[in-house]
Amino acid sequence: MINTTSPKSYKPRGSLIVICGSMCSGKTEELIRIISRQMIVRKNNVQTFKPLIDTRVLKTNSKDPARFITSRNGSFLPCVGVNSVKDMELYVEQNDVATVAVDEAHFFDPKQLVTFVKKIVTAGKKVILVGLDLDFRGESFGAMGELLAYADNVIKLNAICTKCGKDRYCLTQRTIDGKPAHYEDPIIMVGENEYEPRCRLCHIIRTD
C-alpha cells in the first residue's frame, strides 16, 4: 500500500518512558545513558530538567545541582533547574525541543505534571521521566503511579539492599538518628545519608 501522507502533514509519534526504583538503584545513570544516545542524533533538540528543590551535591563530583544531573558513579549531564511544571512548559513552548527528560519527577506537583506529560506526548514529543515509584512509606510517590500506568515503557531497577546485601527490588528506607522513620513523619528532601535501599523483607515502617 502506498503511503500518501505528505511530509508536511506527518506528525511524529510521542512516547513516554518511566525509569523508576528506590534510592541507589541507578535511575539517573540510566537516564544519562539514554539521553547521551539521543543527543548523538539530535543534540540541540533534547532538554533535561530537574527540580531546584534537589540541592544534593554527590561525593563523586562537585557539579552544581541546579545545572547538572549527576549519578553516583560520577557521570553527569547538563540540565535546566526549574521550580515548577509551569517553568518546564514555558521552556518547551519557547524552544525547539523534541525529547524532554525529567529527573526526580516525584517532587513535581502531581496534577500539573500528569497534564503536562500527556499534553506533550500527544503533541509528538518523546518524554523520559525518572523518579522514586514509592516513598519511604511504600506508597505511590507524587504522580509516579499514574505516569507508570500511562507509559509506553517502564524501566524498573533493582538495588543492593543495605541490610541483607541481596540484589533485588528495593524500597527507600528513611532513617532518623539511625532508626526507621515513623509512618507519620513528613516526606522531605534531606541528605542522602538518611535514605537507603532495602528489600521488602528488610524495609521497616514504624507505626508505634
N, C-alpha and C positions, 0 to 999 in steps of 0.2 A: 504494500500500500504506500502510495506517495504522500509524503508529508507536505501539505500545502500551507503550513504555518509560516508566515513571513518573519524574517529576523526581527522586525520592529515590534511584532506582537508577542514575541517569545518572552515568557516570564520565568525567571529561574525558580527552581523548587526550593522552598525554605525547609529547614530541618532543625531539630533540637537534640543535642547530646547532653546528657547529665552525667557528670563524674561525681561519685559520692563515696562515703566511707567515714570511718572515725578519724580522730586526730592521728597523725603519723602513719597514714596509710598510703601516702604518695599521690594524693589528689592533685596538688599543684604541679608536681613533677610530670604527671600525665598530661595536664593542660599545656605545660610548656612544650612537651614533645609534640602534641597535636598542632598547636599554634605555630611552632617553628616550621613544620612541614607546610602548613597553609601559606606562610609568608614567603616560601620559595616561589610560589606561583603568583601570589597577589599581595606582595609586601605592603603596598600602600592602601589596601582595602580591608585590612584586618585590624581590629582595635580591641584591646583588653582593658577591662575596668575592674576596680576593686573598691570596697567601701573605705572611706577615710577613718572610720572607727577602728579599723585594724591597724594599730600603730606598732605591732611587734617588729623588732629587729632580731633576726635569727643569728645564732652564734656562728653559723657557717659563712656569713658575709655581713657587710655593714651597709647594704643598699637602703636608700630612703624608701620606707614602706608606702609613701604617698606617690612614688614614681615607678616602683618596680614590684612585681610579684616574685617571690623567691621561694625556693624549695630547700629542704633540709640538707640536700647533698651539694648545695652551693650554686645550682643553676638559677638563672633569673631571666626576666623578660620585662621590657618597658610596659607601663600601663598608665591609665589615667585614673587618679583617685577622685572619687565622687562622694557627695554627701547623701544623694538620693537617687531614686529611679528616674526622676524628672531630669536630673543632670545628664544621665546616660541618654535619655530620649532626645534631649536637645542636641547633644553631640552627634548622635546618629542622623538626626534630621538635617544637620548643617554640614555633614561631611559624607564623602562617598565611601561608605562602609558596607562591605558585603558579608563579612564574618564578625560577629560580636561575641566576645568571650567575657564571662563574669566570674571572678574568683570570690570566694566567701559569700556566695549568693544568699545564704541563710540569714544574713544580717539585714537584708533589704526588706522594706515593707511588703508583706506577702501579697496583698491585693494588687498593689501597684506593679510589682514585679511580674505576676502572672499576666496581667493585662498587657504590659509592655512586651513580654516574650511572645505571646500569641499574636500580637499586632505585627511584630517584625518578622516572625516566621511566616505569617500569611503573606507578607509583602515580598517574600522570596529570599530572606536572609538566612544565613547559617548561624545558629546560636549554640554556644558551648557554655554550660553552667557548671560551676564547681562548688560543692558545699558539703557540710555535715548533713546527712539524711536524718539523723536523730540527735536530739540534745542530750545533756548528761542524765536526764530522767528516762531516756529511752523512748521519747515521744517525738513525733514529726517536728522538724525544726523549720520555722518560718513557712515559706512557700514550697519547700522541697518536696513534700508529699504529693502535692497537686502537679508539680512540674515533672516529677518522676513518672506519673501516670500519663502525662501529655507527650513525653519524649519519644523520639524515633528510636533512640538507642540509649541504654543505660550502662555505664561502666561502674561496677560496684567493686571496690577494692578492699582487700584484707589488710590486716596489720599484725604485728607481733605483740601478743598480749604481754604487758609488763609484769603480770602476776605469775602466769604459768609458763610463759615463753613459747606458747603454741602460735603458729601462723594460721590464723583463721579470721572469720568475720568478727569485728570488734565493735564495741560501743565506746563512747567517750566517757571516761570516768573523771569526774571532777572531785578534787580533794581540797580540804581546808585544814591547814596545820597537820597535813599527813593523814587525815581521816576522811572517809567518804562524805560528800556533801549531803545535806538533808534535802528531801524532795521539795520542800518549800523555799529553799534558797533561790535567789534570783538568778536568771541567766545573764551573766555579764561578761564583758571582754577583759580578760586579765592575762598575765604572763603565761607562757606555755608550760611552766613548771607546775601549774595547778591542774593541768589536764593530762591524761594519759589514756592510751588504748587498752581496753580489757575485753576479753571474750565474754560471751553471755554467762558462762559459769562463774567467772571471777568479778563481773560487774556488780557493784553494790549501790543501792539507793536507800538511804536511811529514811525511815518514816516514823521512828520513835520520837 
